[in-house]
């Protein structure tokens, strides 16, 4: 285990402004006791043989912007965060390769467009599951990864490497409160009350909603992550104490009224 190399990666992430970073051994995907089951072809060592560790980085989408969704503001922020994740995962992989280890970044989405998901709503690798295995969060009723800092308002990218790095523990605490706010807010009706994990019962309905919004330059939808009260950002932006008054509602409607197709 190369603890010094792990510290160098963590320092590089701090320098790059990446607030979330976790480390998971690739064989954690193979254990039936390590969380949600991932079919063998979707596991890191199957995609890149020789992978020993998955480094997962995460960046937030800021709550006040998400709350305007669907909007051009959230659409643009989503794309900006995706670009930063891809660029920073590339930099982490570069650091590992320069250290003598094999490493490749895995791009953020892994599909061509939301319309592709209407036919086959699965990507070749799940960064959500990688973040779970790297101890960055737990799954909620909305089938997204909830983090302590940002609830579901974080996006992730991964780096596969041959380096053996000290791992993080999987979180033992379930962060989802089962408030069902995401179920009630879903415009596509893709969620239903149920036990964690995996209450996303209609992936095609979710993808269909996203495709319709994409035609108006408003994808993604974002409603299930906007209403989730989990995360320190909920308190940071005053939602726990101040709630949402008429001034915020008017502001959101203003944003939603412009820049869309």
C-alpha positions, 0 to 999 in steps of 0.5 A: 500500500502506497500511503505517500502516493495517496497523500499526493493525490489528496493534495493534488485534489485540494490544489485543483479545488476538488472537495471529495476524493475517495479510494476503493480497492477494485476487488470490493466490487466482487464481494457480495457483502460490500453493497449493491451488486454490480454485474461482472462486466461493469466492474473496474477490473473487467473494464481495465484488467489489472486495476487494483484501486479506483480513485473517485473524485466528486464536485458539487452542483450548488443548491440555489442553482439546482433549485431553479431546475429545470433551467438554463442556469442549472443546465450550464452548471451541470455541463461545467461541473462535468467538464471539470470532473473529466479534466481533473480525473485526467490530471489525477491519472497523469499523476499516477502514470508519472509515478510509474503506475498504470492509470486511466480516467473514466469520463463522467457520463459514458453515453452519447445523449439522453436519447440513447438512454431511452433504448438502453438506460445503462452506462458502461460504468457507474460512478455512483457505485464507485463513490459508494465503494470509496466511502463517499456516501450511501444510496437514497430512495432517489437511487442517487448517492447521498454525501454528507456535505452535499446530499445528492448534489454532487457528481463524480468521476473515476480513475482506474489504476494499478497502484495499491492505495490505502482504501477508505471504509464504506460508510456504515451510516445510512444518510437517507432519511426516507422523507420521500420528498424526491418521490413527491417531486419527480415530474416523470413519476419514476420514483415510488416509496420503497426500501433502499436501495433502488426505488428508481422503478422506471429509468425510461420515464426518467430518460424520457423526461430528460430527452424532452428537456434536452430539446429545450436546452434544459436537461437535466431535470434535477428536481429529485436532488433539489428537494433532498434535505440531506447535506451540509449545503442544506444548512449552509444555504439556510434551507433548514432555518429560513425555508423558501419564501416568496422572494426565492420563489419569484427568483426561481420563476424569473430564471426559468422564464429565460434562455430556454427553447 
